[in-house]
Amino acid sequence: MPFVYDTIFLNQKYIPKENAQISFLDRGFLFADGIYEVIAIKNGDLFLLDQHLERLKTNLNELKINLPASLQLKDVCSQLISKNNIKNDAILYLQITRGAGHSRSHVFDDSTPPTVIGFIQSAKLPTINDLKVGFHATLEADVRWGRCNIKSISLLPNILVKTTAHKSGAIECLLHRGKIITEGSASNVFIVKNNEVFTPPQSDFILPGITRDYLIKGLKREGIPIKETPITVDDLKSADEVWITSTTRDVTPITSINEHKIGFGTPGPLWERAIKLFIKN
């Protein structure tokens, strides 16, 4: 089972994880009023750190949460790796809430200091051999709120469908609004048809995935045709290949959805090229 390393960051201090205390009036606890980032650590090095921190900054602006000028998150990430002596694969989690007010109130006070948490959790990031077996996914209606482009800690709809998928033996639940595919419960979606790659265009219903963006740029460099265009449920089912992307799974091939086999039911040749943008061995 994954575990959290001993030293965490909480509100300008590095402390043992067992000493962490957060107010019961924290708005993250009361209202899910906050955002987060998950950053992969590969062989002790943070992967795509600047891109994750830039998205975090964008989300803080969206929620009108102001960090202290003295708080440098890039330094926090580096210090967490150093203080926990991380040399292997892991994930770094950052969460920022609007902080704890003097009472429970829907209206927030701009002067409330935010609560900032950072910790590192053990993880086994996938190898090509881990991924090449292919995986099963489910398909469900997307009932989340209308601002999925914000990486909010309000994840209850995601949690429910992800857990149901997991109990059925699936790795992910893919979501659709009407007949249009949006994304997975914790991933972005790509399909392949006739040697072209397609992914839903960015919108309020889709998280601007860091891995998604890295893959799109990498495919373009490799000369592989990639288009951002709406994908229907029928497009998904008739695809030659289906992939999901996320920080912790890079590019994962989906070889069946519900009872439907994708392509030949095995990872396809374009996936073989795509995964090498992330994993060299």
N, C-alpha and C positions, 0 to 999 in steps of 0.2 A: 504493500500500500504506500502511496506517496506520503511524505512527511514534510513539515515545515522546518527549515533550519533555525538554529537557536537565536540568532540576532535578527531583530526586526527594526524597522524605522517607524516611529509614531510621534508625530507632532514635534519635529526638530530634534528628536533624541533617538539614539540607537540603544535598544534595551533588550534584555532577555525576553523571549516571547511569553514566558509565564508571568511576567510583570505587566503585561499590557492591560490597560483599563480604558474603556470608552464610556462616556456618559449615557445613561438611559434616555436622555433628551436629544441625543445626536439625531439629526434629521435623516441620516442614512438609515438608521434603525427604525425611525418612526414613519418615514415617508418614501424610502428608497430614493432620497434626494442626493444623488451623487453619480459619479462616473468611475470607470476603471480602465486599466490596460493590462494585458498579459503579454509579456515579452519573452521570447525563447532565448535560452542560453545554450550555445552549442560549443562543447569542449571548453567551457569557462568564459566564452566571449558572447556578449550581447548581440543578437541578430536584429538588424534593422532598427536599432534603438532610436535614432534621430527621427525616423518616420513615425514611430509609435508616440514619441513625445510631442511631435507636431500635431498629431491627431488629438492627443490629450489636451493640448492648448486650445485647439479649435472647439472641443467639447466644453471646456471650462468657459470659453467666451459665450457659447450657446446658452449655458445655464447661468451665466453671470456670477460665477464663483471666482473670487480674486485670491490668488496665492500671495503670501508675503514675498516682497522683493528679494529677501535674503535666501529664500528657498530655491536651490538649484537641483532640479530633479535628476539631471544627468549625473551630478556628483553623488546623489543619494543612491542611484543604481550602482555606480562603481564602488561605493563604499560598502554596500550590502554584499557584493561579490567578494570584496577583499576581506571584510570582517567574518564572513562565513567560509572563507577559503574554498571558493567554488572553482573546481578544475574540470568538472564533467558537465553533462547535459542537465538542465534544470529549467524552471520557468520563474520569472520575476513578476510578481503581482503588485500593481499600484492601485490604490483606491483613494479618491478624494470626495468627501461629502461636504455639504454646506456647514457642517459643524453643529454644535449644541447651543440652542438658545436657552432662555430662562423659563420657557414653558412650551407646551405643544401648541403650535399655531400654524395654519396653512400659509399665512403671510410670512415671508422670510425677511430678516433684518440684514441689510447689506454689510453691516459692521461685524457680523458674527464670524469669528475666525474659523476657517475650514479645518476639518479633520483629515490628516494625510497619513496614510498607512502604506508601508512597503514591506514585502517579505519575499523570500525565495523558497520555492517548493521543489522537492525532488521530482524528476520526470524522466521517463524513457522516451526520447524522441525517436520517431520511426526510422528504420533503415529501408533501403529499396527492397530487400527481401521480406521485411515485415509487410510492406504495402502491396507487393506484386501478387498476393493471393486474391486481392479484390474484396469488396465489402458490400454488405446489404444495407439498404436505406428504406425508410418508410416515407409516405407522402401524406401530408395533412393540410387542412385549411390554415392560413395564416391569420390568427386572431389577435395579433399584437397591436400595440398602439401605432399612431401615425408618424412617429419620429424615430424609426429604427436606425436612422443614420447617426443618432447619438448613442454612444456606448454606455448606456445607462445601467446602473446596478439593479434596476427594476426588471427582473428576468423571469418572473413566475410563468408566463406562457411558454417561454423557451424551456424552462425546467420541466414542465409537465409533459410536453411532447417528447423531449429528449429522453426522459425517464421511461416513458411508454415504449419508445423505440428501443432503448437499451434492453428492456425486459423481453422484447420480442426477438432479440439477437441482432438487432440492427446497430450500426455505428452512428447513424445520424437520421434525423427527420427533416425532409425537404418540405418547404412551405410554398403555398400558392394562394393568391388572391384572385378569386374567380378562376379563370383558366390560365392566369399568368404566374409563372414561377418567380418567387422573390429571392429567397436564399435558404440556407439550412438553419437549424436552431442555434448553431454555433459555427457557421461556416458560410462561405460564398460558393456559388454553383457555376460550373462550366460544362458545356456539352461539345461533342465533336460530331460533325456530319460532313461526309464527303471531303475529309482532310482539311476542314476548316473548323476553327474553334470559336464558340459563341459564349457570351456571358451576359446576364441582364445588365442594362445600363444603370449607372448610379442614380438613385432617387431617395426620397425620404423613407422608403420602405426597405432600403438595403444599406447595411453598414459598409462604409468605404474601407474594405479590408486591406490591411497592410500587405498580407501575403497575396491577395488578389491583385493589387497594383504591381507588386514585384513580378508576379507571373506574367501579367499582360506585357510589361516592358521587356521581360526576358523572351517571350514568344516572338515579339516584334524584332528583337535583335537576331533571333535565329531564323527569321524569314518565314515563320509559321503564320498563316493568315488568322487573324483574331478580330472579331467584331463584337462590339457592345450593342446588343439589340434585344428586344423582348423575346422571351422564350416561353412557349406555351407548355401545358402538361403533355399534349400530344408530341410536341418537339422533344420533350424530355424522354418519353417512352420510345420514340423512334430513333433516338440518337445512336450513333456508332459507339460512342464512349460518353461517360458521365464522370466528372471529377468534382470533388469539394476541396476547398482550400481553407486553411486556418493556421494560426501561429504554431499550434502544437502538432499538426499533422501534415504540414507542407501541402503536397498535392496528393490526395487520396482517391484511388479509382473506385467508383461505385459500379458494381457489376450486376446488381439486381435491385429493383424498387418494388416494394410489396411483393406480389407474386410474379412480377414481370422481369424477364431477363433483358439486360442491356447488351446490345451487340451479340457477340458470341459468348457472353458470360465470363469473359476474362479481361484483364487490363489490356488496353489497345496500344498500338505503336506510337501514337502521339503522346500518350501518357508517359511511355518510356523515355521520350525526349524531354518532356516537361519536368519530370521529377529530377533529372540530372542538373537542372538549374539550381536545385536546392541541395541535393545529396550527390556527392562526387563518386563515392565508392560503389 
